[in-house]
């Protein structure tokens, strides 16, 4: 069965494409432009939660990007988008791949992602974003960065 995307769902998927492109181009302003002024994020790096000020900090994101050589790849996969009026949420998987500065090889890892959005002034903006990696429950508590879909 072929499913037709609604206008809103297509616009929301475009915000994810903008994030991918912002990473590829190393353009932190492009990434932050997707965020509502009151966005709250939970990224893979500490702290547990980023305030709107921290989540929208272009200079901090540029500093994080400077820790990598070459391209930074972000790829969303198996994204489910649910829209109801002026709110929506999306969930799926994301792959991050990059080469840290000073390391001979890069990494590629999959994570889970959940994003809440609101339509404000006709535009879908991210109000909540949460990325996570499962951890091994064998007593080691090591992040399971070797998992693949």
C-alpha positions, 0 to 999 in steps of 0.5 A: 500500500502506498501512503501519501504524505500530508503537507504537515508530515512532509514539512516535518520530514523536511526539518529532519532533512535540514538537520542532516544537511546542517551536519553535512555542511557543518552549519550549526546555525542551520541546525539551530534554526529548526529549534523553537525558542523554548526547545529542550534537548537531551543529547548523547553528551552530558548533561541530562537535559539542555536548556533552551539557551544551551540547545540553541547555542550556535557557538557551542555546536560549532565547537562540538563540530570542530572536534571532528575532521572531515564530514559529519554524517547524520542519517535518519531512518525508519522515521515515524511522524504523527501529526495532530493539529498543531503538535507532532512527534516523530521517532526513529533511528539515526546514524552518526558517523565522523572522525574525531580530531587526532584519531586514525579512524572514525566511528559510526553508531546508531541511536534512538531519536524522538522529537516533539514539534509545534507548528508556530506561525505556520512553521514546524519547530522542534520543541523537544529532542531526545537521542539515546543509546541503549546500554548493556545490562550485564553489569558493565553498563557500557553504551551499546554503540555497536548495535545496527538496525 
